[in-house]
Amino acid sequence: MGLPGTLFLRNLFARRNLLFQLIARDFRQRYIGSAAGWMWGLVHPTVQLASWTFVFSYCMKTPMPPGEATENYTLFLLCGYLPWMLFQEAVQRSANCILEHANLITKTVFPSEMLPISVFFSSMMNHLLAVLLAVAAVAFWDRHLHWTLLFLPLYTGLLGMLAVGIGWVFASLQVYLRDTAQGVMVLLTLWFWVTPIFINEEQVPEGLRFVLRGNPLSLFVKAYRARLLSSELPNPEELAVMAMWSVGAFVAGGLFFRYLKRGFADVL
């Protein structure tokens, strides 16, 4: 039948109406009863970013890494935080998505593999708002925007494949092992601090730099900063490595999900 990752992509078009319904339902449920609604998707990262800027830039006076395209520490943090924010939200929320829709899986023939995909696209709503905020901030403070910004959706797509692939793994594990979601939160906390949002490779001891170099999110953080803050063209080698990570995670996650999916109805 072919690789499940390929089959899932093929089925997306056939099931696009269902996917749109899942995305809309997920987005509504997140803000149901909220007066501010989707605006909270901007408030949380903005307040967090302002807090980090105050602590690291004004209190601790953390110097900018050498050779960066901007001298504005707030822009530097914001552009590096964008891919992590999308990845973290998609993976963390995917861990519980099967249990949250258990009634659909046990009572109907439901394509459960669509749930982590819908979670990612729902998370994309906030991501797009944050990207627009970053573009406006760069235009206002650095007073320049470059056409290379048009490459950004390519990296977002690859990041989505990575997040969905990992989300499939955690979502299926959570059905059988209910501690998985808690473990995901711990893992993401550790993962955040070995992603070069605040730190750079020169600040890490030589013997531990392999952790940053082997972290696929490091490449996405670097790529987002380059596309938003400079006129630098994408590096083909780095793009190839990112594609290998993303496609590899997507296919492996699909295989893993497909294997465990057979017992969902019995366990749920």
C-alpha contacts under 8 A as a table, 3 or more apart, distances in Angstrom:
res1	aa1	res2	aa2	distance
1	M	4	P	7.94
2	G	6	T	7.14
2	G	7	L	7.03
3	L	6	T	5.40
3	L	7	L	6.41
3	L	251	V	7.01
3	L	255	L	7.42
4	P	7	L	4.84
4	P	8	F	5.96
4	P	251	V	6.77
4	P	254	G	5.42
4	P	255	L	5.97
4	P	258	R	7.19
5	G	8	F	5.17
5	G	9	L	6.40
5	G	250	F	6.18
5	G	251	V	4.77
5	G	252	A	7.99
5	G	253	G	7.98
5	G	254	G	5.21
5	G	255	L	7.39
6	T	9	L	5.23
6	T	10	R	6.21
6	T	251	V	7.73
7	L	10	R	4.99
7	L	11	N	6.06
8	F	11	N	5.06
8	F	12	L	6.19
8	F	113	E	7.71
9	L	12	L	5.17
9	L	13	F	7.48
10	R	13	F	6.26
10	R	14	A	7.33
11	N	14	A	5.04
11	N	15	R	5.98
12	L	15	R	5.14
12	L	16	R	5.55
12	L	19	L	7.53
13	F	16	R	5.02
15	R	18	L	5.38
15	R	19	L	6.28
16	R	19	L	4.93
16	R	20	F	6.12
17	N	20	F	5.15
17	N	21	Q	6.26
18	L	21	Q	5.08
18	L	22	L	6.20
19	L	22	L	5.09
19	L	23	I	6.15
19	L	114	M	6.90
19	L	118	S	6.20
20	F	23	I	5.12
20	F	24	A	6.13
20	F	118	S	7.82
21	Q	24	A	5.18
21	Q	25	R	5.99
22	L	25	R	5.07
22	L	26	D	5.98
22	L	115	L	7.45
22	L	118	S	5.95
23	I	26	D	5.19
23	I	27	F	6.11
23	I	118	S	5.03
23	I	119	V	6.84
23	I	121	F	6.54
23	I	122	S	5.29
24	A	27	F	5.16
24	A	28	R	6.13
24	A	122	S	7.47
25	R	28	R	5.20
25	R	29	Q	6.10
26	D	29	Q	5.23
26	D	30	R	6.31
26	D	118	S	7.74
26	D	119	V	7.15
26	D	122	S	6.65
27	F	30	R	5.41
27	F	31	Y	6.96
27	F	122	S	5.81
28	R	31	Y	5.58
28	R	32	I	5.80
29	Q	32	I	5.08
31	Y	34	S	5.28
31	Y	37	G	5.06
31	Y	38	W	6.64
32	I	37	G	7.41
33	G	37	G	7.99
34	S	37	G	5.08
36	A	39	M	5.49
36	A	40	W	6.38
37	G	40	W	6.21
38	W	41	G	5.50
38	W	42	L	7.69
38	W	126	N	7.61
39	M	42	L	5.42
39	M	43	V	6.36
40	W	43	V	4.75
40	W	44	H	6.04
41	G	44	H	6.08
41	G	45	P	7.22
41	G	126	N	5.29
41	G	129	L	7.92
42	L	45	P	5.85
42	L	46	T	6.08
42	L	126	N	6.97
42	L	129	L	6.97
42	L	130	A	6.45
43	V	46	T	5.20
43	V	47	V	6.07
44	H	47	V	5.41
44	H	48	Q	6.14
45	P	48	Q	4.98
45	P	49	L	5.87
46	T	49	L	5.11
46	T	50	A	6.10
47	V	50	A	5.07
47	V	51	S	6.13
48	Q	51	S	5.12
48	Q	52	W	6.24
49	L	52	W	5.13
49	L	53	T	6.08
49	L	74	T	7.48
49	L	77	L	7.39
49	L	78	L	6.83
50	A	53	T	5.09
50	A	54	F	6.15
50	A	74	T	7.83
51	S	54	F	5.19
51	S	55	V	6.24
52	W	55	V	5.18
52	W	56	F	5.83
52	W	57	S	7.73
53	T	56	F	5.43
53	T	57	S	5.18
53	T	58	Y	6.98
53	T	73	Y	7.19
53	T	74	T	5.93
53	T	77	L	7.88
54	F	57	S	5.66
54	F	58	Y	5.09
54	F	59	C	6.34
55	V	58	Y	5.91
55	V	59	C	4.92
55	V	60	M	6.07
56	F	59	C	5.92
56	F	60	M	4.89
56	F	61	K	5.80
56	F	62	T	5.42
57	S	60	M	5.99
57	S	61	K	4.47
57	S	62	T	5.29
57	S	63	P	7.54
57	S	73	Y	6.90
58	Y	61	K	5.12
58	Y	62	T	7.91
64	M	68	E	7.59
64	M	71	E	6.89
64	M	73	Y	6.67
65	P	68	E	6.37
65	P	200	N	7.05
68	E	71	E	7.27
69	A	226	A	7.60
69	A	229	L	5.89
69	A	230	S	5.76
70	T	73	Y	7.69
70	T	75	L	7.58
70	T	76	F	6.90
70	T	142	D	7.48
70	T	229	L	6.66
71	E	76	F	7.84
72	N	75	L	5.50
72	N	76	F	6.27
72	N	141	W	7.98
73	Y	76	F	4.88
73	Y	77	L	6.18
74	T	77	L	5.24
74	T	78	L	6.06
75	L	78	L	4.99
75	L	79	C	6.02
75	L	134	A	7.47
75	L	137	A	7.33
75	L	138	V	6.88
76	F	79	C	5.63
76	F	80	G	6.32
76	F	225	R	7.16
77	L	80	G	5.22
77	L	81	Y	5.93
77	L	197	I	6.34
77	L	198	F	7.07
78	L	81	Y	5.12
78	L	82	L	6.32
78	L	134	A	6.85
79	C	82	L	5.51
79	C	83	P	7.97
79	C	134	A	6.75
79	C	221	V	7.52
79	C	224	Y	6.12
79	C	225	R	5.25
79	C	228	L	6.98
80	G	83	P	6.76
80	G	84	W	7.43
80	G	196	P	7.86
80	G	197	I	5.37
80	G	221	V	4.81
80	G	222	K	7.03
80	G	224	Y	6.47
80	G	225	R	5.88
81	Y	84	W	5.27
81	Y	85	M	5.96
81	Y	197	I	6.30
81	Y	221	V	7.19
82	L	85	M	5.25
82	L	86	L	6.53
82	L	127	H	7.21
82	L	130	A	7.17
82	L	131	V	7.16
82	L	221	V	7.80
82	L	224	Y	7.66
83	P	86	L	5.32
83	P	87	F	6.14
83	P	156	T	7.63
83	P	159	L	7.55
83	P	217	L	7.80
83	P	220	F	6.49
83	P	221	V	6.25
83	P	224	Y	7.19
84	W	87	F	5.04
84	W	88	Q	5.85
84	W	192	F	7.67
84	W	217	L	7.20
84	W	221	V	7.41
85	M	88	Q	5.30
85	M	89	E	6.13
85	M	127	H	7.73
86	L	89	E	5.37
86	L	90	A	6.11
86	L	123	S	6.51
86	L	124	M	6.98
86	L	127	H	6.11
87	F	90	A	5.32
87	F	91	V	6.09
87	F	159	L	7.08
87	F	160	G	7.52
87	F	163	A	5.69
88	Q	91	V	5.38
88	Q	92	Q	5.84
88	Q	188	L	6.90
89	E	92	Q	5.32
89	E	93	R	5.93
89	E	123	S	6.66
90	A	93	R	5.49
90	A	94	S	5.97
90	A	116	P	7.68
90	A	119	V	6.05
90	A	120	F	4.96
90	A	123	S	6.16
90	A	163	A	6.32
90	A	164	V	7.44
90	A	167	G	7.19
91	V	94	S	5.11
91	V	95	A	6.56
91	V	163	A	5.77
91	V	164	V	7.15
91	V	166	I	6.69
91	V	167	G	4.85
91	V	170	F	7.87
92	Q	95	A	5.61
92	Q	96	N	7.85
92	Q	167	G	7.65
92	Q	181	A	7.26
92	Q	184	V	6.55
92	Q	185	M	6.77
93	R	96	N	5.99
93	R	97	C	6.57
93	R	119	V	6.96
94	S	97	C	5.05
94	S	98	I	7.79
94	S	115	L	7.58
94	S	116	P	5.13
94	S	119	V	6.34
94	S	167	G	5.19
94	S	168	W	7.32
94	S	170	F	7.17
94	S	171	A	5.69
95	A	98	I	7.55
95	A	167	G	6.33
95	A	168	W	7.93
95	A	170	F	5.03
95	A	171	A	4.16
95	A	172	S	7.75
95	A	174	Q	6.27
95	A	180	T	7.32
95	A	181	A	5.48
95	A	184	V	7.60
96	N	99	L	5.52
96	N	100	E	6.17
96	N	171	A	6.08
96	N	174	Q	6.80
96	N	181	A	6.70
97	C	100	E	5.05
97	C	101	H	6.40
97	C	115	L	6.36
97	C	116	P	6.78
97	C	119	V	7.85
97	C	171	A	6.55
98	I	101	H	5.30
98	I	102	A	6.01
98	I	112	S	7.06
98	I	115	L	7.04
98	I	171	A	6.16
98	I	172	S	7.39
98	I	175	V	7.08
99	L	102	A	4.92
99	L	174	Q	7.82
99	L	175	V	6.62
99	L	268	L	7.58
101	H	104	L	5.55
101	H	105	I	6.69
102	A	105	I	5.14
102	A	106	T	6.12
102	A	268	L	6.36
103	N	106	T	5.44
103	N	107	K	6.02
104	L	107	K	5.51
104	L	108	T	5.65
104	L	109	V	7.90
104	L	110	F	6.44
105	I	108	T	5.74
105	I	109	V	6.68
105	I	110	F	5.53
105	I	111	P	7.98
105	I	112	S	6.83
105	I	264	F	7.66
105	I	265	A	6.43
106	T	109	V	7.96
106	T	264	F	7.94
106	T	265	A	5.04
106	T	268	L	6.93
111	P	114	M	5.90
112	S	115	L	5.66
113	E	116	P	6.54
113	E	117	I	7.29
113	E	168	W	7.31
113	E	257	F	7.50
114	M	117	I	5.16
114	M	118	S	6.13
115	L	118	S	5.10
115	L	119	V	6.22
116	P	119	V	4.93
116	P	120	F	6.29
116	P	164	V	6.03
116	P	167	G	6.08
116	P	168	W	6.37
116	P	171	A	7.58
117	I	120	F	5.20
117	I	121	F	6.44
117	I	164	V	6.03
118	S	121	F	5.16
118	S	122	S	6.00
119	V	122	S	5.07
119	V	123	S	6.12
120	F	123	S	5.02
120	F	124	M	6.21
120	F	160	G	6.85
120	F	163	A	7.53
120	F	164	V	6.87
121	F	124	M	4.80
121	F	125	M	6.96
122	S	125	M	5.63
122	S	126	N	7.80
123	S	126	N	5.72
123	S	127	H	6.45
124	M	127	H	4.69
124	M	128	L	5.97
125	M	128	L	5.41
125	M	129	L	6.60
126	N	129	L	5.15
126	N	130	A	6.22
127	H	130	A	5.02
127	H	131	V	6.10
128	L	131	V	5.04
128	L	132	L	6.19
129	L	132	L	5.16
129	L	133	L	6.25
130	A	133	L	4.94
130	A	134	A	6.19
131	V	134	A	4.94
131	V	135	V	6.13
132	L	135	V	5.06
132	L	136	A	6.16
133	L	136	A	5.18
133	L	137	A	6.11
134	A	137	A	4.98
134	A	138	V	6.08
134	A	228	L	7.99
135	V	138	V	5.18
135	V	139	A	6.15
135	V	145	L	7.77
135	V	228	L	7.05
136	A	139	A	5.10
136	A	140	F	6.09
137	A	140	F	5.06
137	A	141	W	5.97
137	A	142	D	7.86
138	V	141	W	5.40
138	V	142	D	5.20
138	V	143	R	6.48
138	V	144	H	6.81
138	V	145	L	7.18
138	V	228	L	7.51
138	V	229	L	7.14
139	A	142	D	5.75
139	A	143	R	4.46
139	A	144	H	5.23
139	A	145	L	6.12
140	F	143	R	5.30
145	L	149	L	7.55
145	L	228	L	7.29
145	L	229	L	7.46
145	L	230	S	7.88
146	H	149	L	5.91
146	H	227	R	7.85
146	H	228	L	7.62
146	H	230	S	6.89
146	H	231	S	5.52
147	W	150	L	5.89
147	W	231	S	7.40
148	T	151	F	5.73
148	T	152	L	7.83
148	T	227	R	5.78
148	T	228	L	7.97
148	T	231	S	5.97
148	T	232	E	7.13
148	T	233	L	6.40
149	L	152	L	5.56
149	L	227	R	4.89
149	L	228	L	5.79
150	L	153	P	6.92
151	F	154	L	5.57
151	F	155	Y	7.14
151	F	227	R	7.10
151	F	234	P	7.84
152	L	155	Y	5.37
152	L	156	T	6.34
152	L	224	Y	6.90
152	L	227	R	6.44
153	P	156	T	4.83
153	P	157	G	6.07
154	L	157	G	5.20
154	L	158	L	6.44
155	Y	158	L	5.09
155	Y	159	L	6.03
155	Y	220	F	7.07
155	Y	223	A	7.57
155	Y	224	Y	7.80
156	T	159	L	4.96
156	T	160	G	6.07
157	G	160	G	4.98
157	G	161	M	6.45
158	L	161	M	5.17
158	L	162	L	6.38
158	L	242	M	7.23
158	L	243	A	6.38
158	L	246	S	5.66
158	L	247	V	7.80
159	L	162	L	5.08
159	L	163	A	6.11
159	L	220	F	7.50
159	L	246	S	6.69
160	G	163	A	5.05
160	G	164	V	5.94
160	G	246	S	7.96
161	M	164	V	5.22
161	M	165	G	5.98
161	M	246	S	5.34
161	M	247	V	6.57
161	M	249	A	7.29
161	M	250	F	5.48
162	L	165	G	5.26
162	L	166	I	6.29
162	L	245	W	6.97
162	L	246	S	4.30
162	L	247	V	7.07
162	L	249	A	5.51
162	L	250	F	5.92
163	A	166	I	5.28
163	A	167	G	5.79
164	V	167	G	4.74
164	V	168	W	6.02
164	V	250	F	6.54
164	V	253	G	7.79
165	G	168	W	5.28
165	G	169	V	6.74
165	G	246	S	7.81
165	G	249	A	4.91
165	G	250	F	3.90
165	G	251	V	6.90
165	G	252	A	6.95
165	G	253	G	4.36
165	G	254	G	6.45
166	I	169	V	5.21
166	I	170	F	6.50
166	I	249	A	6.37
166	I	250	F	7.29
166	I	253	G	5.92
167	G	170	F	5.26
167	G	171	A	5.85
167	G	253	G	7.63
168	W	171	A	5.16
168	W	172	S	6.12
168	W	253	G	5.42
168	W	254	G	6.63
168	W	256	F	7.58
168	W	257	F	5.71
169	V	172	S	5.51
169	V	173	L	6.22
169	V	253	G	5.35
169	V	254	G	7.90
169	V	256	F	6.27
169	V	257	F	6.05
170	F	173	L	5.04
170	F	174	Q	6.02
170	F	180	T	6.75
170	F	181	A	7.45
170	F	184	V	7.63
171	A	174	Q	5.28
171	A	175	V	6.89
172	S	175	V	5.51
172	S	176	Y	7.33
172	S	257	F	5.82
172	S	260	L	6.34
172	S	261	K	6.90
173	L	176	Y	5.51
173	L	177	L	5.79
173	L	178	R	7.85
173	L	180	T	6.52
173	L	260	L	7.93
174	Q	177	L	4.92
174	Q	178	R	4.98
174	Q	179	D	6.94
174	Q	180	T	5.10
174	Q	181	A	6.49
175	V	178	R	6.44
175	V	264	F	6.89
175	V	267	V	7.10
175	V	268	L	7.10
176	Y	267	V	7.01
177	L	180	T	5.86
178	R	181	A	6.88
179	D	182	Q	5.46
179	D	183	G	6.33
180	T	183	G	4.99
180	T	184	V	6.11
181	A	184	V	5.01
181	A	185	M	6.53
182	Q	185	M	5.26
182	Q	186	V	6.58
183	G	186	V	5.12
183	G	187	L	6.08
184	V	187	L	4.97
184	V	188	L	6.01
185	M	188	L	5.20
185	M	189	T	6.22
186	V	189	T	5.16
186	V	190	L	6.45
187	L	190	L	5.26
187	L	191	W	6.00
188	L	191	W	4.76
188	L	192	F	5.92
189	T	192	F	5.25
189	T	193	W	6.81
190	L	193	W	5.51
190	L	194	V	6.72
191	W	194	V	5.33
191	W	195	T	6.36
192	F	195	T	5.24
193	W	196	P	7.49
193	W	197	I	7.95
194	V	211	V	7.00
194	V	212	L	6.06
194	V	215	N	7.77
195	T	198	F	7.95
195	T	199	I	7.53
195	T	212	L	6.44
195	T	215	N	7.05
195	T	217	L	6.34
195	T	218	S	5.51
195	T	221	V	7.96
196	P	199	I	4.79
196	P	200	N	5.29
196	P	201	E	7.51
196	P	212	L	7.29
196	P	218	S	5.93
196	P	221	V	7.15
197	I	200	N	7.63
197	I	221	V	7.05
199	I	203	Q	6.49
199	I	204	V	7.79
200	N	203	Q	5.64
200	N	204	V	7.06
201	E	204	V	5.38
201	E	209	R	6.34
201	E	212	L	7.05
202	E	205	P	7.62
204	V	208	L	6.49
204	V	209	R	5.95
205	P	208	L	5.48
205	P	209	R	6.40
206	E	209	R	5.44
207	G	210	F	7.23
208	L	211	V	5.82
208	L	212	L	7.82
209	R	212	L	5.47
209	R	213	R	6.37
210	F	213	R	4.88
210	F	214	G	5.84
211	V	214	G	5.28
211	V	215	N	6.20
212	L	215	N	5.11
212	L	218	S	6.49
213	R	216	P	7.80
213	R	218	S	7.18
215	N	218	S	5.53
215	N	219	L	7.60
216	P	219	L	5.57
216	P	220	F	6.90
216	P	242	M	6.68
216	P	245	W	6.80
217	L	220	F	4.99
217	L	221	V	6.12
218	S	221	V	5.23
218	S	222	K	6.22
219	L	222	K	5.13
219	L	223	A	6.02
219	L	238	E	7.09
219	L	242	M	6.93
220	F	223	A	4.95
220	F	224	Y	6.06
220	F	242	M	7.72
221	V	224	Y	5.32
221	V	225	R	6.29
222	K	225	R	5.28
222	K	226	A	6.16
223	A	226	A	5.07
223	A	227	R	6.11
223	A	234	P	7.51
224	Y	227	R	5.25
224	Y	228	L	6.08
225	R	228	L	5.30
225	R	229	L	5.60
225	R	230	S	7.57
226	A	229	L	5.43
226	A	230	S	5.21
226	A	231	S	7.28
226	A	232	E	6.19
227	R	230	S	5.97
227	R	231	S	6.88
227	R	232	E	6.94
227	R	233	L	7.75
227	R	234	P	7.97
234	P	238	E	7.90
234	P	239	L	7.06
235	N	238	E	5.37
235	N	239	L	6.06
236	P	239	L	4.99
236	P	240	A	6.08
237	E	240	A	5.11
237	E	241	V	6.35
238	E	241	V	5.10
238	E	242	M	6.18
239	L	242	M	5.08
239	L	243	A	6.11
240	A	243	A	5.03
240	A	244	M	6.21
241	V	244	M	5.08
241	V	245	W	6.30
242	M	245	W	5.16
242	M	246	S	6.10
243	A	246	S	5.07
243	A	247	V	5.86
244	M	247	V	5.36
244	M	248	G	5.66
245	W	248	G	5.17
245	W	249	A	6.01
246	S	249	A	5.24
246	S	250	F	6.05
247	V	250	F	5.00
247	V	251	V	6.08
248	G	251	V	5.37
248	G	252	A	5.95
249	A	252	A	5.15
249	A	253	G	5.68
250	F	253	G	5.21
250	F	254	G	6.04
251	V	254	G	5.02
251	V	255	L	6.22
252	A	255	L	5.14
252	A	256	F	6.16
253	G	256	F	5.06
253	G	257	F	5.99
254	G	257	F	5.12
254	G	258	R	5.98
255	L	258	R	5.14
255	L	259	Y	6.23
256	F	259	Y	5.25
256	F	260	L	6.42
257	F	260	L	5.31
257	F	261	K	5.70
258	R	261	K	5.15
258	R	262	R	7.13
259	Y	262	R	6.39
260	L	263	G	6.04
260	L	264	F	7.12
261	K	264	F	5.28
262	R	265	A	7.56
263	G	266	D	5.45
263	G	267	V	6.36
264	F	267	V	5.33
264	F	268	L	5.89
265	A	268	L	5.29
